[in-house]
């Protein structure tokens, strides 16, 4: 298959997966070799083994990095700093997309960005929803309160040492008045961790204080 024919068929795909080769009337090994050649020429961008996208000029749809994060490593959902920024709960834009997963911790770096995956237990892999990005791509992201708890849990030692400093200075949490303290506690209870519960309750008190102002 010539690249021009391939480009015509896949230009509307945000990502091209290995299984998409099954739609081509070509030998799979021949296509793998072709993918390698096109990648070397910069026509295809390899995001990880078995996941590609067309180059910027030939791709009609540029997927959001959150959509890409979901596709690169599954099951996972966007959480932590990127979700907190998405909801306006911290002011800083983050360069990495951080997700949580029931699989092992992993970091993937490619031309679309840096993607970090933090491991959590299957029992606490909940509290997320599907939304669509600007191109119509669907991805999973933590609810605001779950993003808070994921973040507190995976940075627990920092909040234990200096809760006020971490909340107001290190991460500069903001716009907390819309959060639901009861929901925060419910998610914290899933972890069955007394230290996390103490920090979560302190965070809830800060939410309530801000709601009164």
C-alpha positions as CSV (number, residue, x, y, z in Angstrom):
1,X,0.0,0.0,0.0
2,X,1.2,3.5,-0.9
3,X,1.3,6.1,1.8
4,X,-1.1,8.4,-0.1
5,X,-3.7,5.7,-0.1
6,X,-3.1,5.0,3.6
7,X,-3.3,8.7,4.4
8,X,-6.6,9.0,2.6
9,X,-8.2,6.2,4.5
10,X,-6.9,7.2,8.0
11,X,-6.7,11.0,7.9
12,X,-9.8,11.3,10.0
13,X,-8.5,8.9,12.7
14,X,-7.2,10.7,15.8
15,X,-5.1,7.6,16.6
16,X,-4.3,4.5,14.5
17,X,-4.1,1.2,16.4
18,X,-2.5,-2.0,15.4
19,X,-5.9,-3.7,15.1
20,X,-6.8,-1.1,12.4
21,X,-4.5,-3.0,10.1
22,X,-7.1,-5.7,10.1
23,X,-9.3,-3.4,8.0
24,X,-6.6,-3.3,5.3
25,X,-6.4,-6.0,2.6
26,X,-2.7,-6.3,3.3
27,X,-0.4,-8.8,5.0
28,X,0.0,-7.8,8.6
29,X,3.8,-8.3,8.7
30,X,4.1,-6.3,5.5
31,X,2.1,-3.5,7.0
32,X,4.2,-3.5,10.2
33,X,7.3,-3.1,8.1
34,X,5.6,-0.3,6.2
35,X,4.7,1.4,9.5
36,X,8.3,1.3,10.5
37,X,9.4,2.9,7.3
38,X,6.8,5.6,7.5
39,X,7.7,6.3,11.1
40,X,11.4,6.7,10.2
41,X,10.3,9.2,7.5
42,X,8.2,11.2,9.9
43,X,4.9,10.3,8.1
44,X,3.6,8.4,11.1
45,X,4.2,9.3,14.7
46,X,4.6,6.3,17.1
47,X,3.1,7.0,20.5
48,X,3.8,3.6,21.9
49,X,3.9,0.1,20.6
50,X,0.8,-0.5,18.5
51,X,-0.4,3.1,18.7
52,X,0.3,5.7,16.0
53,X,-1.0,9.0,14.6
54,X,-0.4,10.7,11.3
55,X,2.0,13.6,11.1
56,X,0.6,17.1,11.9
57,X,0.2,18.0,8.2
58,X,-1.8,14.9,7.2
59,X,-3.9,14.4,10.3
60,X,-7.4,16.0,10.1
61,X,-8.1,15.5,13.8
62,X,-5.6,16.3,16.5
63,X,-6.6,14.4,19.7
64,X,-6.5,16.1,23.1
65,X,-3.7,14.8,25.3
66,X,-6.3,13.6,27.8
67,X,-7.9,11.4,25.1
68,X,-4.5,10.1,24.2
69,X,-3.7,9.4,27.8
70,X,-6.8,7.1,28.1
71,X,-5.8,5.3,24.9
72,X,-2.2,4.7,25.7
73,X,-2.8,2.8,28.9
74,X,-6.0,1.1,30.0
75,X,-7.8,1.0,32.3
76,X,-7.0,4.5,33.4
77,X,-8.6,7.9,34.0
78,X,-7.1,11.4,34.1
79,X,-6.7,12.6,37.7
80,X,-4.2,14.4,39.9
81,X,-2.8,17.8,38.9
82,X,-4.2,17.7,35.3
83,X,-7.7,17.0,36.5
84,X,-7.4,19.6,39.3
85,X,-6.3,22.2,36.7
86,X,-9.2,21.1,34.4
87,X,-11.7,22.0,37.2
88,X,-9.9,25.2,38.1
89,X,-8.9,23.9,41.5
90,X,-5.2,24.8,41.1
91,X,-4.0,27.7,39.0
92,X,-0.9,26.2,37.4
93,X,-1.2,24.5,34.0
94,X,0.7,21.2,34.0
95,X,2.9,19.8,31.3
96,X,2.3,16.1,32.1
97,X,-1.0,14.4,31.9
98,X,-1.3,12.2,35.1
99,X,-3.7,9.4,35.3
100,X,-4.4,6.6,37.8
101,X,-4.6,3.0,36.9
102,X,-5.0,-0.4,38.4
103,X,-1.9,-1.6,36.5
104,X,1.7,-0.9,37.4
105,X,3.0,2.7,37.5
106,X,4.3,3.8,34.1
107,X,5.6,6.9,32.3
108,X,5.3,7.3,28.6
109,X,7.0,10.0,26.6
110,X,6.3,10.7,23.0
111,X,6.0,13.6,20.6
112,X,2.5,14.5,21.9
113,X,3.7,14.9,25.5
114,X,4.5,13.2,28.8
115,X,2.0,10.7,30.2
116,X,2.3,9.5,33.8
117,X,0.2,6.6,35.3
118,X,0.0,6.1,39.1
119,X,-1.1,2.8,40.5
120,X,-4.0,2.5,42.8
121,X,-5.9,-0.5,44.2
122,X,-8.8,-1.8,42.1
123,X,-11.1,-1.2,45.1
124,X,-10.6,2.6,44.8
125,X,-10.7,2.7,41.0
126,X,-13.9,4.6,40.8
127,X,-15.3,8.2,41.0
128,X,-14.6,9.1,37.3
129,X,-16.8,10.0,34.4
130,X,-16.6,10.1,30.6
131,X,-16.6,13.5,28.8
132,X,-15.8,14.6,25.3
133,X,-12.9,16.8,24.2
134,X,-13.1,19.6,21.6
135,X,-12.8,17.1,18.8
136,X,-15.5,14.8,20.1
137,X,-13.1,12.3,21.5
138,X,-14.3,10.7,24.7
139,X,-12.0,10.2,27.7
140,X,-12.4,9.3,31.4
141,X,-11.6,11.9,34.1
142,X,-11.9,11.9,37.8
143,X,-14.8,13.7,39.5
144,X,-13.5,16.9,41.2
145,X,-13.7,15.3,44.7
146,X,-12.0,12.1,43.5
147,X,-9.2,14.0,41.9
148,X,-8.7,15.7,45.3
149,X,-8.5,12.4,47.1
150,X,-6.3,10.7,44.5
151,X,-4.0,13.7,44.9
152,X,-4.0,13.7,48.7
153,X,-3.4,10.0,48.8
154,X,-0.5,9.9,46.4
155,X,1.1,12.9,48.0
156,X,0.1,12.0,51.6
157,X,3.5,12.6,53.2
158,X,3.6,16.2,52.0
159,X,0.1,17.0,53.5
160,X,0.9,15.2,56.7
161,X,4.0,17.2,57.3
162,X,2.5,20.7,56.6
163,X,-1.1,20.6,55.5
164,X,-1.7,24.4,55.5
165,X,1.5,25.1,53.6
166,X,0.9,22.4,51.0
167,X,-2.7,23.5,50.4
168,X,-2.1,27.3,50.3
169,X,1.5,27.7,49.2
170,X,2.8,24.6,47.4
171,X,-0.3,23.8,45.3
172,X,-2.3,27.0,45.9
173,X,-5.8,25.3,45.9
174,X,-8.6,27.7,44.8
175,X,-12.3,27.7,43.9
176,X,-13.0,25.1,46.6
177,X,-16.5,26.4,47.5
178,X,-18.2,24.2,44.9
179,X,-16.7,20.9,46.2
180,X,-18.9,18.5,48.2
181,X,-17.3,17.7,51.5
182,X,-19.5,14.6,52.0
183,X,-18.3,13.2,48.6
184,X,-14.7,13.9,49.6
185,X,-15.1,11.8,52.7
186,X,-16.9,9.0,50.9
187,X,-14.0,8.7,48.5
188,X,-11.4,8.8,51.3
189,X,-13.2,6.0,53.1
190,X,-12.6,3.7,50.2
191,X,-8.9,3.7,50.8
192,X,-9.2,2.5,54.4
193,X,-6.3,4.7,55.5
194,X,-6.5,6.6,58.8
195,X,-3.8,9.1,57.8
196,X,-5.7,9.9,54.6
197,X,-9.0,10.3,56.5
198,X,-7.4,12.9,58.8
199,X,-6.0,14.9,55.9
200,X,-9.3,14.6,54.0
201,X,-11.3,15.9,57.0
202,X,-8.9,18.8,57.3
203,X,-9.4,19.5,53.6
204,X,-13.2,19.4,54.0
205,X,-12.9,21.9,56.8
206,X,-11.1,24.3,54.5
207,X,-13.8,23.8,51.8
208,X,-16.5,24.6,54.4
209,X,-14.5,27.7,55.6
210,X,-14.3,29.0,52.0
211,X,-18.0,28.4,51.4
212,X,-18.8,30.6,54.3
213,X,-16.7,33.5,53.0
